Amino acid sequence: MVKGAARKQAFDAGKQAAADQRQQRYILTQSGLERMFLHQHQHEHKPSR
């Protein structure tokens, strides 16, 4: 019984860690896309002199 609970706890912890990692990757991707978009935007609005 106790062994099963410990295993479940470890599994939940692993799931949580994976979720955190995915969240972090998502945030990194979002900020990366945002930066790219802003960068593109700046280029478009530069005066062509």
ZINOR-V870247 format. One record per residue. N is the residue number from 1. RES is the residue in one small letter. SS is DSSP state (helix for helix, strand for strand, loop for the rest). OMEGA is omega in whole degrees, -180 to 180 (NA if undefined). BURIAL is # if it has 9 or more other ideal C-beta (glycine too) atoms within 8 Angstrom, else .. Layout:
N/RES/SS/OMEGA/BURIAL
N/RES/SS/OMEGA/BURIAL
This chain:
1/m/loop/-179/.
2/v/helix/-179/.
3/k/helix/-180/.
4/g/helix/-180/.
5/a/helix/-180/.
6/a/helix/-180/.
7/r/helix/-180/.
8/k/helix/-180/.
9/q/helix/180/.
10/a/helix/180/.
11/f/helix/179/.
12/d/helix/180/.
13/a/helix/179/.
14/g/helix/179/.
15/k/helix/-179/.
16/q/helix/-180/.
17/a/helix/179/.
18/a/helix/180/.
19/a/helix/179/.
20/d/helix/-179/.
21/q/helix/-180/.
22/r/helix/-180/.
23/q/helix/-178/.
24/q/helix/-180/.
25/r/helix/-180/.
26/y/helix/-180/.
27/i/helix/179/.
28/l/helix/-180/.
29/t/helix/-179/.
30/q/helix/-178/.
31/s/helix/178/.
32/g/helix/179/.
33/l/helix/-180/.
34/e/helix/-178/.
35/r/helix/180/.
36/m/helix/-178/.
37/f/helix/-180/.
38/l/helix/-179/.
39/h/helix/179/.
40/q/helix/-177/.
41/h/helix/-180/.
42/q/helix/-179/.
43/h/helix/-178/.
44/e/helix/-173/.
45/h/loop/177/.
46/k/loop/176/.
47/p/loop/-175/.
48/s/loop/177/.
49/r/loop/NA/.
